[in-house]
């Protein structure tokens, strides 16, 4: 099977369910940002070796495909004629709560924040800071999509919590690697 179809040569693509839309649509932008986030997390994974974190990130990448598949499905195509969901997997409060548990476990081992942290550190921490900012963009694009085409709140909530997780993870990776965090302290210049 060839990877290219030539069906997108005129700036359109098919959503899940067959609807054709502009590649510049809010829906395509949102799942494109989710895909980019997933790729940046893959880059960040390549910078670390901690098995526990790698397992968490593998699950997160799987969940991002789940978020992306729902973002790529128009609301009117989510339910089949027989009343069943077109999607076999969806993000629920369970996945959101799992991120919170992981964050709480890491934060128990970190110094409390007193100032904003400058994004940086070693290659792992820096890659997670970049992933965090891409996650915020993906979240904003889902919020924008939701203004014109309703989506389930759990999708936005998941990305919101994931960006928090990525921030805590960047700090945690710095600690694991004995890297000093740099702070934005307005009292020092």
N, C-alpha and C positions, 0 to 999 in steps of 0.2 A: 504494500500500500504506500502510495506517495504521500508525503507530508503536506505538499502544497495542493490547493484545490482551485486556485484562481478565482474563487467566488468572492473574495474580498478586494479584488483589484480596483473596484470603483468606490472604495471607502465605506463599504457596508460589511456587516458580519451577522451571523445568525446567533440568536440567543438560544438557551436551552428551551426546547419546545418548538423551535423553528421560526420564530418571529425574526424578521430582518430589520436591522436598525443601523444608523450611522455609527461608525467607529468613534465618533466624537460625542456620543450620547452619554448622559450622566451614568447610566447603568454600565456601559462598557468601561468608562473611566473608573468606576468604583471597583469592578472586579479586576481591572488591570492594575490598580494600586495594590490590591490584595495580593495579586500574583507577584508584583515587585517586592512587596514586603516578605513574602515567602522566600524569594530568591536571596534577599539580604540576610534573612535568618540563616539560610544555607551557607552564605559566606561567613557569617559569625560562627557557626558551628565548626567550620574548618579551623578556627583559631583556638579551640579549647579541646581538652581531653577528658574532663570530668564526666564519668559515665552517667551519673544521676542527672546532670544538666542536659547531656546529650539525649537521654531518654525523654525528658520533659520537652525538649525542642522538637524531637521527632513527632511527638503527639501534637504539639502546637502546629507544626507544618501540616499534619493530617487535618487538623481542625480548620486551618486556613483554606484548604481545598473545599471543605464543607461549607464554610462561609462564602467562598467564591462561587460555588455552584448555586447557592441560593441567590446571591447577588446577580448571577447571570440568568436567572429565571424570572420572567415577568410575573407579577402577582396573579394575573388572570390565567397563567399556565401552571401555577403551583399544584392545583387540584385536577386530577384526571376525571373523566366522565363518570367513573364508578365511585367518585367521592374520595378516593385515596390520594395521598400526596404523591406527586411526581418524584419527589426526592426521598431516598431511602435513609438519609442521615440529615439531622438538623442540629444546630447548636442550641443547647438548653442551659438552664441555670447550673446544671452539673459541671459543665466545662468552665463556666465563669467562676464557680466556687473553687474548682481545682486550681485555677491561677492564683486565687486568694490564699489558699493553703500553702502553695509553693512560695509565694511572696512572704507570708508570715514566717515560714521556716528560715528563709534567708535573712530576713530582717532581725531575727533573734540573734544573729551572729554579727550584725553590723552596728557601728556607732550611730547614734541618733543624728539626724541631719540638723545642722544649725544654720547653714547657708546653702544657696544654690551651688550645684556642682558644675564645673566646666566640663563639657563633653570631651573626653579624652582618656588617657591612661594607656595601657598596652593595646596590642592589636585586638584582643578579644573584647575588652571593655569598650573600645572605640567602635568596633563593629556592632555591638549591642546598642550603643547610643545612636548610631545611624539607623539601625533597625527601629528604634523607638520613634524617631522623627518620621520615618516612612510610615509607621503604624498610625501616627497621628494624622498624616495626610489621608491614609486609607479610611480612617474613621470620619474625617471631614467629608470625604467624597460620599460615604454612605449616608451621612446626615443630609447632604445636598440632594442625593437621590430620593431620600425619604420625603423631602419637601414637595416633590412632584408625583412620586409613585411610592405608596406606603410599603415599607419593609418591616419585618419583625424587629422589635426593639432589642431582642437578644443579640442580633448581629452587631449593632452599634455598641451595646454594653460589652460584648466580648472584646471588641477592638479597643475600647476604652480601658478595660482591665488589662489587656495584653500590653498596652503601652506602659502602664504602671509596672507590670512584671518585667518588661525589658529594661526599664530604668533601674529597678532593684537588682536585676541580674547583672547589669553593667557594673554596679557598685560591688556586688558579691564576687564577680570575676576579678575585679581589681584587688579585693582582699585576698582571694585565693592565690593570686600571683604576687602578693606583697608590693603592690603598686600604690603610690601615694595619690590620693584624690586631691584635685585642685579645686578650690572654692572661689566663688564670686562673693567676696566680702566687701560691701560698699564702704566699710570703715578703714580698709587698707588699700593703698594704691601703690 
